[in-house]
Amino acid sequence: MKKLVCTMALAALLCGAAGAANSSYTVTAELSPDITVKIDGVERVFYNVQGQEVHPISYAGTTYVPIRSIGELMDKNVNWDGTTNTATIGGARVTPDATGTPDKNAVTQDITLRIEPDYTIVIDGTARTFYNVKGQKVDPALYNGSIYLPIRAIGEIMGKTVSWDGATQTVSISGSTTGGEVTDFDTNNPSGNTGGNTGNTGNTGNTGTTTGSVTLEQAKQTALDHAGKTASQVTFVKAKSDWENGRTVYEIEFIYRSGTSYLEYDYEIDASTGKILSYDYDAEGYAPSTGGNSGSQTVTVTEARAKEIALNKVPGASTANIYEFKLDFDDGRWEYEGKIIYNSMEYEFTIDASTGTIIDWDVESIYD
């Protein structure tokens, strides 16, 4: 029987807390001990504080694992405040990882899982909200006295990619995320094709060599996957390594043509981890439908609608996360320009005030 792997339990400190949240409710879920979890290529087995092995739980297309394992994987403490229903992950871990005896007799079975929308998860001082690959909010869950979070959250929290091998029933958490594009492993959707025509790679040198643990070709594929394009659909105009802020990075730039206009994508990727440090795209050659000047192009998109368009690209963010916003006339058209800061990321955008088209989108970590 395969064993769980990646995440733990806040065991034993939630007894009595389940009934505190008025909006909590129970559902039928599945305990899935046949799933193996690997962290950076190493199979992991986790236990609660009583030494009992903990297993993944599947519900509504999302797989949950105990929050205690996240603390162990991040080498941070996990604490619970029953007065506010808040679980906190943070601070250098002061207790060893839990150990125990593998549960060789565990079987797949239906269980009762309590969904807890009112529970707050705070990581390194920031309250976090979690989403599935469709951008839908996923709430914490409670089972056998332990808080469970979606396994996708582990990738987001740890800055790693979550992938699934259906043939071996194995979920792998490794490398780094590609700009937040973390896949729920139970969607059975492995990463895209790495083949195809790479086009003009510009000043690349030998693309088979590495300047870190990530090759240039891997960095290019990361950018393509994030943009939702294939190599045959784009033309690379830049793909090279550079030294910046004390580390080696890959600068990737390619053009995607659509009719008479095209999108220009720019990525900066850490050569050591494969993490996307920043990216943006611009609608080059884009012209407003009415063209001309401020008298011939009208503002038909409201301020509220423009904000909604931008926020739809940042699941979880709200108008409270918009820190700059204005209407401006530039390049022969009225444009909304703004900035969203959410979950340690800064998003700058420009939206055509006549059509609602996003003509510029720039994203970078506030820490990089």
C-alpha positions as CSV (number, residue, x, y, z in Angstrom):
1,M,0.0,0.0,0.0
2,K,1.5,3.3,-1.0
3,K,1.9,5.9,1.7
4,L,1.1,9.5,1.8
5,V,3.7,11.9,1.8
6,C,3.6,15.5,1.9
7,T,2.0,17.2,4.6
8,M,1.0,16.8,8.1
9,A,-1.3,17.4,10.8
10,L,-1.9,20.0,13.4
11,A,-2.9,17.1,15.5
12,A,-4.7,17.1,18.7
13,L,-5.0,20.8,19.1
14,L,-8.3,21.3,17.4
15,C,-10.6,19.1,19.6
16,G,-13.7,21.2,20.2
17,A,-12.7,23.8,17.6
18,A,-14.7,22.1,14.9
19,G,-18.0,23.4,16.2
20,A,-16.8,26.9,16.7
21,A,-17.2,28.0,13.1
22,N,-20.8,28.7,12.3
23,S,-20.4,28.1,8.6
24,S,-18.6,24.8,8.8
25,Y,-20.2,21.8,7.1
26,T,-19.5,18.1,6.6
27,V,-18.9,16.3,3.3
28,T,-18.1,12.7,2.2
29,A,-14.5,12.5,1.1
30,E,-12.0,9.7,0.3
31,L,-9.0,8.6,2.3
32,S,-6.3,7.8,-0.3
33,P,-3.4,5.8,1.2
34,D,-2.3,4.5,-2.2
35,I,-0.8,7.9,-3.2
36,T,3.0,8.4,-2.9
37,V,4.4,11.9,-2.4
38,K,7.9,12.8,-3.3
39,I,9.7,16.0,-2.2
40,D,12.5,16.9,-4.5
41,G,12.7,13.3,-5.7
42,V,12.7,11.7,-2.2
43,E,9.6,9.7,-1.0
44,R,8.3,11.1,2.3
45,V,6.1,9.6,4.9
46,F,4.5,11.8,7.6
47,Y,3.0,11.2,11.0
48,N,0.9,13.1,13.5
49,V,2.2,13.8,17.0
50,Q,0.9,10.5,18.2
51,G,3.1,8.6,15.7
52,Q,0.2,7.6,13.4
53,E,0.9,7.8,9.7
54,V,-1.3,10.4,7.9
55,H,-2.7,10.0,4.4
56,P,-4.1,12.3,1.7
57,I,-7.8,13.0,1.4
58,S,-9.6,13.6,-1.8
59,Y,-12.7,15.8,-2.1
60,A,-14.3,17.7,-5.1
61,G,-11.3,17.3,-7.3
62,T,-8.9,18.5,-4.7
63,T,-6.5,16.5,-2.6
64,Y,-5.9,17.6,1.0
65,V,-3.0,16.9,3.4
66,P,-2.4,17.8,7.0
67,I,-0.9,21.2,7.8
68,R,1.6,19.8,10.2
69,S,3.6,18.4,7.2
70,I,3.8,21.9,5.7
71,G,5.5,23.1,8.9
72,E,8.0,20.2,8.8
73,L,8.8,20.7,5.1
74,M,9.3,24.5,5.6
75,D,11.2,23.9,8.9
76,K,8.7,26.2,10.6
77,N,6.5,26.0,13.7
78,V,2.8,25.3,13.4
79,N,0.5,26.8,16.1
80,W,-3.2,27.0,16.7
81,D,-5.2,29.8,18.3
82,G,-8.7,28.4,19.2
83,T,-10.0,31.8,20.2
84,T,-9.7,33.1,16.7
85,N,-9.6,29.8,14.7
86,T,-6.2,30.7,13.3
87,A,-3.4,28.3,12.4
88,T,0.0,29.9,12.1
89,I,3.0,28.7,10.2
90,G,6.2,30.6,11.0
91,G,9.4,31.0,13.0
92,A,12.3,28.6,13.1
93,R,11.1,25.1,14.0
94,V,12.0,24.2,17.6
95,T,10.6,20.6,17.6
96,P,11.8,17.6,15.5
97,D,9.7,16.0,12.8
98,A,7.2,13.5,14.0
99,T,8.1,9.8,13.6
100,G,6.1,6.7,13.9
101,T,5.2,3.3,12.4
102,P,4.0,3.0,8.8
103,D,0.4,2.1,8.4
104,K,0.6,-0.9,6.1
105,N,-3.1,-1.8,6.6
106,A,-4.6,1.4,5.4
107,V,-7.2,1.1,2.6
108,T,-9.0,3.6,0.4
109,Q,-12.3,4.4,2.1
110,D,-15.0,7.0,2.4
111,I,-14.7,9.3,5.3
112,T,-16.5,12.3,6.8
113,L,-14.6,15.6,6.3
114,R,-15.5,18.9,7.9
115,I,-15.0,22.0,5.7
116,E,-14.0,25.0,7.7
117,P,-14.4,28.3,5.7
118,D,-13.9,30.4,8.9
119,Y,-10.5,29.0,9.7
120,T,-7.6,31.4,9.0
121,I,-4.2,30.2,7.8
122,V,-1.4,32.6,8.5
123,I,2.0,31.9,6.9
124,D,5.0,34.1,8.0
125,G,2.6,36.8,9.2
126,T,0.4,36.9,6.1
127,A,-3.2,35.4,6.0
128,R,-3.4,33.1,3.0
129,T,-6.3,32.1,0.8
130,F,-6.0,29.0,-1.4
131,Y,-7.4,28.2,-4.8
132,N,-7.6,25.3,-7.2
133,V,-6.4,25.4,-10.8
134,K,-9.8,26.9,-11.9
135,G,-9.3,29.8,-9.5
136,Q,-12.0,28.7,-7.1
137,K,-11.4,29.2,-3.4
138,V,-10.6,26.0,-1.5
139,D,-11.2,26.1,2.3
140,P,-9.3,24.4,5.0
141,A,-10.7,21.0,6.2
142,L,-10.7,19.2,9.6
143,Y,-10.3,15.4,10.0
144,N,-9.4,13.4,13.1
145,G,-8.4,16.6,15.0
146,S,-6.0,17.8,12.2
147,I,-6.3,20.7,9.8
148,Y,-5.9,19.8,6.2
149,L,-5.0,22.0,3.3
150,P,-5.1,21.4,-0.5
151,I,-1.8,19.9,-1.7
152,R,-1.7,22.7,-4.3
153,A,-1.1,25.1,-1.4
154,I,2.1,23.3,-0.5
155,G,3.5,24.1,-3.9
156,E,2.5,27.8,-3.6
157,I,3.8,28.1,0.0
158,M,7.1,26.4,-0.7
159,G,7.6,28.0,-4.1
160,K,7.6,24.6,-5.9
161,T,5.8,22.8,-8.7
162,V,3.3,20.1,-8.0
163,S,3.0,17.4,-10.7
164,W,1.2,14.0,-11.0
165,D,2.2,10.6,-12.4
166,G,-1.0,8.6,-12.9
167,A,0.9,5.4,-13.8
168,T,2.6,5.2,-10.4
169,Q,0.0,7.2,-8.4
170,T,2.8,9.6,-7.3
171,V,2.6,13.3,-6.6
172,S,5.9,15.2,-6.9
173,I,6.8,18.5,-5.3
174,S,10.0,19.8,-6.7
175,G,11.9,22.6,-8.4
176,S,10.0,25.9,-8.3
177,T,6.7,27.3,-9.4
178,T,6.3,28.8,-12.8
179,G,4.8,32.1,-11.7
180,G,2.1,30.5,-9.6
181,E,1.0,28.0,-12.3
182,V,0.8,25.1,-9.9
183,T,-1.1,22.0,-11.0
184,D,-3.5,20.1,-8.7
185,F,-1.9,16.6,-9.0
186,D,-5.3,14.9,-9.1
187,T,-6.2,16.6,-12.3
188,N,-3.8,14.2,-14.0
189,N,-2.4,17.1,-16.0
190,P,1.4,16.8,-16.4
191,S,3.5,19.6,-17.7
192,G,3.2,20.5,-21.4
193,N,5.3,19.3,-24.4
194,T,8.9,20.3,-24.3
195,G,9.5,19.7,-27.9
196,G,8.8,21.8,-31.0
197,N,10.6,24.5,-33.0
198,T,12.4,26.9,-30.7
199,G,12.7,29.5,-33.3
200,N,15.4,32.2,-33.3
201,T,17.0,32.0,-29.9
202,G,19.0,35.1,-30.4
203,N,22.2,35.5,-28.3
204,T,21.9,32.1,-26.6
205,G,25.3,30.4,-26.9
206,N,25.1,26.6,-26.2
207,T,21.6,25.9,-25.1
208,G,22.5,22.5,-23.8
209,T,24.7,23.8,-21.0
210,T,23.6,25.3,-17.7
211,T,24.5,28.3,-15.7
212,G,22.7,26.8,-12.7
213,S,20.6,23.8,-12.0
214,V,18.2,24.8,-14.8
215,T,19.1,24.8,-18.5
216,L,18.3,27.6,-20.9
217,E,15.9,25.2,-22.8
218,Q,14.1,24.4,-19.6
219,A,13.8,28.1,-18.8
220,K,12.4,28.7,-22.3
221,Q,9.8,25.9,-21.8
222,T,8.9,27.3,-18.4
223,A,8.1,30.7,-20.0
224,L,6.1,29.0,-22.8
225,D,4.1,26.9,-20.4
226,H,3.3,30.0,-18.3
227,A,2.2,32.0,-21.3
228,G,0.1,29.1,-22.6
229,K,2.0,28.9,-25.9
230,T,4.0,26.3,-27.7
231,A,7.4,26.8,-29.3
232,S,5.9,26.5,-32.8
233,Q,3.5,29.4,-32.1
234,V,6.2,31.9,-31.2
235,T,9.4,33.5,-32.4
236,F,12.2,33.9,-29.8
237,V,14.0,37.2,-30.0
238,K,16.1,36.8,-26.8
239,A,17.1,33.8,-24.7
240,K,20.3,34.3,-22.7
241,S,21.8,34.2,-19.3
242,D,22.8,37.3,-17.3
243,W,24.2,38.1,-13.8
244,E,21.8,40.2,-11.8
245,N,21.5,41.0,-8.1
246,G,24.0,38.4,-7.1
247,R,22.6,35.5,-9.1
248,T,22.4,34.1,-12.6
249,V,19.1,34.7,-14.4
250,Y,17.7,33.8,-17.8
251,E,16.2,36.6,-19.9
252,I,13.6,35.1,-22.3
253,E,11.7,37.2,-24.8
254,F,9.4,35.9,-27.6
255,I,6.7,37.2,-29.9
256,Y,3.3,35.7,-30.5
257,R,1.5,36.9,-33.6
258,S,-2.3,37.2,-33.9
259,G,-3.5,38.6,-37.2
260,T,-1.9,42.0,-37.8
261,S,-1.0,42.5,-34.2
262,Y,1.2,40.6,-31.8
263,L,2.0,40.1,-28.1
264,E,5.6,40.5,-26.9
265,Y,6.4,38.4,-23.8
266,D,9.4,39.1,-21.5
267,Y,10.4,36.7,-18.7
268,E,13.2,36.7,-16.1
269,I,13.9,33.3,-14.6
270,D,16.2,32.3,-11.8
271,A,18.9,29.9,-13.4
272,S,19.3,28.1,-10.1
273,T,15.7,27.3,-9.1
274,G,13.7,27.9,-12.3
275,K,11.5,30.4,-10.5
276,I,9.9,33.1,-12.6
277,L,11.2,36.3,-11.0
278,S,9.2,38.7,-13.3
279,Y,7.3,38.7,-16.5
280,D,5.2,41.0,-18.6
281,Y,3.5,41.1,-22.0
282,D,2.6,44.0,-24.2
283,A,0.1,44.2,-27.1
284,E,2.5,45.5,-29.7
285,G,0.9,47.0,-32.8
286,Y,-2.4,47.2,-31.0
287,A,-4.7,50.1,-32.1
288,P,-8.0,51.2,-30.6
289,S,-11.0,50.4,-32.7
290,T,-12.0,54.0,-33.2
291,G,-8.3,55.2,-33.5
292,G,-7.3,58.8,-33.8
293,N,-7.4,61.2,-30.9
294,S,-9.3,61.9,-27.6
295,G,-12.2,63.2,-29.5
296,S,-12.6,60.1,-31.7
297,Q,-12.1,57.4,-29.1
298,T,-14.6,57.3,-26.3
299,V,-14.4,55.7,-22.9
300,T,-16.9,52.9,-22.9
301,V,-15.4,50.7,-20.1
302,T,-16.2,51.9,-16.6
303,E,-13.6,52.3,-13.9
304,A,-15.3,49.5,-11.9
305,R,-15.3,47.2,-15.0
306,A,-11.6,47.9,-15.7
307,K,-10.8,47.0,-12.1
308,E,-12.8,43.8,-12.4
309,I,-10.9,42.8,-15.6
310,A,-7.6,43.3,-13.8
311,L,-8.6,41.5,-10.6
312,N,-9.9,38.5,-12.6
313,K,-6.2,37.8,-13.4
314,V,-5.2,37.7,-9.8
315,P,-7.5,35.2,-8.0
316,G,-8.1,36.1,-4.4
317,A,-7.3,39.8,-4.8
318,S,-9.9,42.5,-4.2
319,T,-10.3,46.2,-4.8
320,A,-8.5,46.7,-1.5
321,N,-5.4,45.3,-3.2
322,I,-5.4,48.0,-5.9
323,Y,-3.0,50.7,-4.8
324,E,-2.8,52.8,-8.0
325,F,-5.5,53.5,-10.6
326,K,-6.1,56.3,-13.1
327,L,-7.5,57.1,-16.5
328,D,-4.9,58.4,-18.9
329,F,-4.7,59.3,-22.6
330,D,-1.7,57.8,-24.2
331,D,-0.7,56.6,-27.7
332,G,-4.0,57.9,-29.2
333,R,-6.3,56.1,-26.8
334,W,-7.8,56.3,-23.3
335,E,-6.3,53.8,-21.0
336,Y,-6.7,52.7,-17.4
337,E,-3.4,52.3,-15.6
338,G,-3.1,50.6,-12.2
339,K,-1.2,48.4,-9.8
340,I,-2.3,45.4,-7.7
341,I,-0.2,44.2,-4.8
342,Y,-1.2,40.8,-3.5
343,N,0.5,37.8,-1.9
344,S,4.0,39.3,-2.2
345,M,3.5,40.0,-5.9
346,E,3.1,43.4,-7.7
347,Y,1.0,43.5,-10.9
348,E,1.0,46.6,-13.1
349,F,-1.5,46.8,-15.9
350,T,-2.8,49.0,-18.7
351,I,-6.3,48.4,-20.0
352,D,-7.9,50.0,-23.2
353,A,-10.7,52.2,-21.8
354,S,-12.7,51.6,-25.0
355,T,-12.5,47.8,-25.5
356,G,-11.4,46.5,-22.1
357,T,-8.4,44.8,-23.7
358,I,-5.4,44.3,-21.4
359,I,-2.6,45.9,-23.5
360,D,0.2,45.7,-20.8
361,W,0.6,43.3,-17.9
362,D,3.8,43.3,-15.7
363,V,4.3,41.0,-12.7
364,E,7.2,40.8,-10.2
365,S,7.8,39.7,-6.7
366,I,8.1,42.6,-4.2
367,Y,11.0,40.7,-2.6
368,D,13.1,40.1,-5.8
